[in-house]
Every structure is written in C-alpha cells, then in structure tokens.
Amino acid sequence: MATDIQTLYEAGTHFGYVRARRHPSASVYLFGTKDRTDIFDLEETTKRLDAAVALATSVASSGKHVLFVGGKHEALGIVKDAAERVGAPYVAGRWIGGTLTNFKNIRKRLERLEKLTSERSSGELDKYTKRERLMIDREITELLGRFGGLVKMLDLPGALYVVDTRHEDTAMQEANQLGIPVIGLASSDCDFSLVRYPIPGNDTSIRSIMLVTNMIAEAYAAGKRLPAQAGAPAAPAPAASK
C-alpha cells in the first residue's frame, strides 16, 4: 500500500511552515528551505508513511482499534468520514481531557448514550412526559456531540492516528502516558520526539490530510480483513535519516 513521491508532491505534502516556526526536531526530515518555507524530504516521508501503514494494519489484525483524531477545521470532515467508512473510532472535534487516561468514566458515558438511544428507538421513552423526553433528547444530542465517535471503542485503542500533533497536544500527552503508539501527520512546527510513528508532512493542506488519512484508513480496513492475530507485534518505525 506504499505511495509514491509524486503523489505526495501533487498533494502538497512537502510544504512545511516558514523557517521561523520550525521545531528543532523537524530538521532531520527536511530537504531544505525555499522562499523561507521549509520543504520536507519526501523520500523520508514515504518511508515513515509506509511504517505507519504497516502499524495500522498490524493493530487492526490484532483485533484492536486505531483511534482517529483531528480537531482542527481542515481535518474535521476528513477524519470523521474516513473513520466512519472503515468502522474506526474517532474524535473529530475538541479532545475531551481524560478520554484515554480516564477511559473507565468515558466508557460509562458511552454506555449511557447507548442505553438512551436504544430506549428511544424502541419506544421505551414514551412512558415519560413530553418535557422529560425533551430533556433526554438534549442529553443524547450532547453526548453524541462529545463522544459519538467513540461508541465503537470498548477498550483503549491499540494506536492513535493524529492530524497535527502540536494541535492535539492533550491527546498526545495521554497516549504517551499510557504507552499507546501514535501515528502523527506532523508539520515542521511539531515536536517529532513525542511521536513514535511520525509522518513528516503538510498537516494543513486538505489534499495532504486527505491523502495520508485515507491511506491509514485503508491500511486499518485491510488489517481488519486479515485472520485475527492476537497480540500481533507492532511494525517497527524506521530510524530517522541523518
């Protein structure tokens, strides 16, 4: 499922931010600077993307989820659509603190959401007054807005896929605290030392986000179709070029 450099180039994946915004850890992934804009080395990006694809497939084949995360406006619809298409959990909006580190309580909220939606569908809520049903409808709407993308996640995910690791710093902190590997599409302003499976590239361009996100989603879907491999080892991340 490897992609080629030309495809990445056409999607604008090679563009980073202006040099003044560069995080020192991004330097090893850069080809150079043009008109004060950092340019990623797409050979390195390709290697990293292939490693991320292999991890997503491995996690899915072991029966675990990859949690898709993208809260910035450029990524919202792309992350949501890709995750729903392959049946993966997602957070397409503001990350709720404790989503991973306090998952037991989050799971209780999800169970509440499932209970209420099931009762509404079956007509069990008809026994309540009109006002009570209205309040329950509002609660369902609120829970869906905050946690709707996580309903499929019965346990902690096997990995995260994150668009813009700098923007999603709370999700990154929680994943790293719990030792959950992160696949991160990260531009030149991100701290690459915090990402186990970085994909150096443009995390603002819609075309770039869509290309990378769809590749990870397709890899996840492919892994789900493989025979179950409990405890499948994670794909190793290649060492950064010097």
C-alpha positions, 0 to 999 in steps of 0.5 A: 500500500506504499505511495509514491513521491509524486503523489505526495508532491501533487498533494502538497505534502512537502510544504512545511511552515516558514523557517521561523516556526520550525521545531528543532526536531523537524530538521532531520526530515527536511530537504531544505528551505525555499522562499523561507518555507521549509520543504520536507524530504519526501523520500523520508516521508514515504518511508515513515508513511509506509511504517505507519501503514504497516502499524495500522494494519498490524493493530487492526489484525490484532483485533484492536482499534486505531483511534482517529483524531483531528480537531482542527477545521481542515481535518474535521470532515476528513477524519470523521468520514474516513473513520466512519467508512472503515468502522474506526473510532474517532474524535473529530472535534475538541479532545475531551481531557481524560478520554484515554487516561480516564477511559473507565468514566468515558466508557460509562458515558458511552454506555449511557448514550447507548442505553438512551438511544436504544430506549428511544428507538424502541419506544421505551421513552414514551412512558415519560412526559413530553418535557422529560423526553425533551430533556433526554433528547438534549442529553443524547444530542450532547453526548453524541456531540462529545463522544459519538465517535467513540461508541465503537471503542470498548477498550483503549485503542491499540494506536492513535492516528493524529492530524497535527500533533502540536494541535492535539497536544492533550491527546498526545500527552495521554497516549504517551502516558499510557504507552499507546503508539501514535501515528502523527501527520506532523508539520515542521512546527511539531515536536517529532520526539513525542511521536513514535510513528511520525509522518513528516508532512503538510498537516494543513493542506486538505489534499495532504490530510486527505491523502495520508488519512485515507491511506491509514484508513485503508491500511486499518480496513485491510488489517481488519480483513486479515485472520485475527492475530492476537497480540500481533507485534507492532511494525517497527518505525524506521530510524530517522535519516541523518 
